[in-house]
């Protein structure tokens, strides 16, 4: 579109009797462009972008009829007034005529280096091991530098929350003075906003890392806009076209994306990349303790007749001699540790994002079968010779 000033200059020079060739030379335009501008009626200089008083009155009337819908306004102007306008020109006229109120800003927050972190979660649709599922995307950002860290979990309880916050603190190599959250029951024991009561275990965990939680008011997500907005970017930029073999693979790719894309891309508001701003914020972060808190849960389980204990619907094997006895299970994020009378007896990688694991996907299926073959008195249908042979064949074939 030809600028307004150029259109006005062309019409003015023509009215002064300047030749087309001279107008072209003076304004640095081709003669075809000058001819096109001159073919437009001066009174309807709309095509040049001029908003006169008559056009403003007409625009006000059409704006009221269309209830502020610019697309509908363009249709009415074209059908009833034979005036076809580019959409950009029409919206600019609406702004010039002050017909539409400017969008009210939710607020603007300024943070000092190391003053604040912001944390939230969002459900995302992902494909893991060929299966579409809903995973919880947990994110944390430093409010000053906007350095971002995200990870995915099948669900998000206090166990996953503590694991994520520990990983985020290690990624940032420090913590801010406070961490702003919404009124989630994962962290809160009751109340909301200024009256929120932080759960004692989460409060103690935060204190061990050098920060404290702060819950914003209800229905005020803009208070933690630094972390709210990146979730949409993650869905549009990170997830499209990607598939993941497991949650470990998903989180490895998410970490790589944070380092190579999210934190490396310059931001207009900062005038630099978050990684560059982080270098200035790093000296103001609170240092992590030399001994980091361990994140785990403890359960008492009775070993079943097959020699397994169940954790989160998945089964993990124990030595044969512990069948029918009570063992202590330590659930870490990446492993399952089994103790009997304070002595470690078994250790297994923890199955994440898998439920009701049985057969070949659980450890030591052949040992499970040998236990029951060695028990001639077992009369259960699952322990008959034919069933055991079929189960062993099925497990060796990969459970297919």
Secondary structure as the mmCIF struct_conf table of DSSP 4:
data_model
#
loop_
_struct_conf.conf_type_id
_struct_conf.id
_struct_conf.beg_label_comp_id
_struct_conf.beg_label_asym_id
_struct_conf.beg_label_seq_id
_struct_conf.end_label_comp_id
_struct_conf.end_label_asym_id
_struct_conf.end_label_seq_id
HELX_RH_AL_P HELX_RH_AL_P1 UNK A 4 UNK A 15
TURN_TY1_P TURN_TY1_P1 UNK A 16 UNK A 17
HELX_RH_AL_P HELX_RH_AL_P2 UNK A 20 UNK A 27
TURN_TY1_P TURN_TY1_P2 UNK A 28 UNK A 28
HELX_RH_AL_P HELX_RH_AL_P3 UNK A 31 UNK A 39
BEND BEND1 UNK A 40 UNK A 40
BEND BEND2 UNK A 42 UNK A 42
TURN_TY1_P TURN_TY1_P3 UNK A 43 UNK A 44
HELX_RH_3T_P HELX_RH_3T_P1 UNK A 45 UNK A 48
TURN_TY1_P TURN_TY1_P4 UNK A 49 UNK A 49
HELX_RH_AL_P HELX_RH_AL_P4 UNK A 53 UNK A 65
TURN_TY1_P TURN_TY1_P5 UNK A 66 UNK A 68
HELX_RH_AL_P HELX_RH_AL_P5 UNK A 70 UNK A 80
BEND BEND3 UNK A 81 UNK A 81
HELX_RH_AL_P HELX_RH_AL_P6 UNK A 87 UNK A 96
TURN_TY1_P TURN_TY1_P6 UNK A 97 UNK A 98
BEND BEND4 UNK A 100 UNK A 100
HELX_LH_PP_P HELX_LH_PP_P1 UNK A 101 UNK A 105
TURN_TY1_P TURN_TY1_P7 UNK A 113 UNK A 114
BEND BEND5 UNK A 115 UNK A 115
STRN STRN1 UNK A 116 UNK A 128
TURN_TY1_P TURN_TY1_P8 UNK A 129 UNK A 130
STRN STRN2 UNK A 131 UNK A 142
TURN_TY1_P TURN_TY1_P9 UNK A 143 UNK A 145
STRN STRN3 UNK A 148 UNK A 153
BEND BEND6 UNK A 154 UNK A 155
HELX_RH_AL_P HELX_RH_AL_P7 UNK A 158 UNK A 172
TURN_TY1_P TURN_TY1_P10 UNK A 173 UNK A 173
BEND BEND7 UNK A 174 UNK A 174
STRN STRN4 UNK A 175 UNK A 175
BEND BEND8 UNK A 177 UNK A 177
STRN STRN5 UNK A 178 UNK A 181
BEND BEND9 UNK A 183 UNK A 183
TURN_TY1_P TURN_TY1_P11 UNK A 185 UNK A 187
STRN STRN6 UNK A 188 UNK A 190
HELX_RH_3T_P HELX_RH_3T_P2 UNK A 193 UNK A 195
STRN STRN7 UNK A 197 UNK A 198
HELX_RH_AL_P HELX_RH_AL_P8 UNK A 200 UNK A 209
TURN_TY1_P TURN_TY1_P12 UNK A 210 UNK A 210
STRN STRN8 UNK A 212 UNK A 215
HELX_LH_PP_P HELX_LH_PP_P2 UNK A 216 UNK A 217
TURN_TY1_P TURN_TY1_P13 UNK A 218 UNK A 219
HELX_RH_3T_P HELX_RH_3T_P3 UNK A 221 UNK A 224
HELX_RH_AL_P HELX_RH_AL_P9 UNK A 225 UNK A 233
HELX_RH_PI_P HELX_RH_PI_P1 UNK A 234 UNK A 239
TURN_TY1_P TURN_TY1_P14 UNK A 240 UNK A 241
STRN STRN9 UNK A 244 UNK A 244
BEND BEND10 UNK A 245 UNK A 246
HELX_RH_AL_P HELX_RH_AL_P10 UNK A 247 UNK A 257
HELX_RH_PI_P HELX_RH_PI_P2 UNK A 258 UNK A 262
TURN_TY1_P TURN_TY1_P15 UNK A 263 UNK A 264
BEND BEND11 UNK A 265 UNK A 265
STRN STRN10 UNK A 266 UNK A 267
TURN_TY1_P TURN_TY1_P16 UNK A 268 UNK A 271
STRN STRN11 UNK A 272 UNK A 273
HELX_RH_AL_P HELX_RH_AL_P11 UNK A 274 UNK A 281
HELX_RH_3T_P HELX_RH_3T_P4 UNK A 282 UNK A 284
BEND BEND12 UNK A 285 UNK A 285
STRN STRN12 UNK A 286 UNK A 286
HELX_LH_PP_P HELX_LH_PP_P3 UNK A 287 UNK A 289
BEND BEND13 UNK A 290 UNK A 291
HELX_LH_PP_P HELX_LH_PP_P4 UNK A 292 UNK A 294
STRN STRN13 UNK A 296 UNK A 302
TURN_TY1_P TURN_TY1_P17 UNK A 305 UNK A 306
BEND BEND14 UNK A 307 UNK A 307
STRN STRN14 UNK A 308 UNK A 311
TURN_TY1_P TURN_TY1_P18 UNK A 312 UNK A 313
STRN STRN15 UNK A 314 UNK A 317
HELX_RH_3T_P HELX_RH_3T_P5 UNK A 320 UNK A 322
TURN_TY1_P TURN_TY1_P19 UNK A 323 UNK A 324
BEND BEND15 UNK A 325 UNK A 325
STRN STRN16 UNK A 326 UNK A 332
BEND BEND16 UNK A 333 UNK A 334
STRN STRN17 UNK A 335 UNK A 340
TURN_TY1_P TURN_TY1_P20 UNK A 341 UNK A 342
STRN STRN18 UNK A 343 UNK A 349
BEND BEND17 UNK A 353 UNK A 353
BEND BEND18 UNK A 356 UNK A 356
HELX_RH_3T_P HELX_RH_3T_P6 UNK A 359 UNK A 361
BEND BEND19 UNK A 362 UNK A 363
HELX_RH_AL_P HELX_RH_AL_P12 UNK A 365 UNK A 373
TURN_TY1_P TURN_TY1_P21 UNK A 374 UNK A 374
TURN_TY1_P TURN_TY1_P22 UNK A 376 UNK A 377
HELX_RH_3T_P HELX_RH_3T_P7 UNK A 381 UNK A 383
BEND BEND20 UNK A 384 UNK A 384
HELX_RH_AL_P HELX_RH_AL_P13 UNK A 385 UNK A 396
TURN_TY1_P TURN_TY1_P23 UNK A 397 UNK A 398
#
